[in-house]
């Protein structure tokens, strides 16, 4: 068994910190779907968006 593999995932890829290039529209980029080729290569990231919608009930 290859030492660099664990559960089918490349350990080197797991150790790289996530990066987003400065100056890009993060919202638009993070909503972009991965292509079939990227998915086949494992070159994609699942993105979950959490939004807090506060309502002030005192008014």
Buried (B, 14 or more C-beta within 10 A) or exposed (E): EEEEEEEEEEEEEEEEEEEEEEEEEEEEEEEEEBEEEEEEEEEEEEEEEEEEEEEEEEE
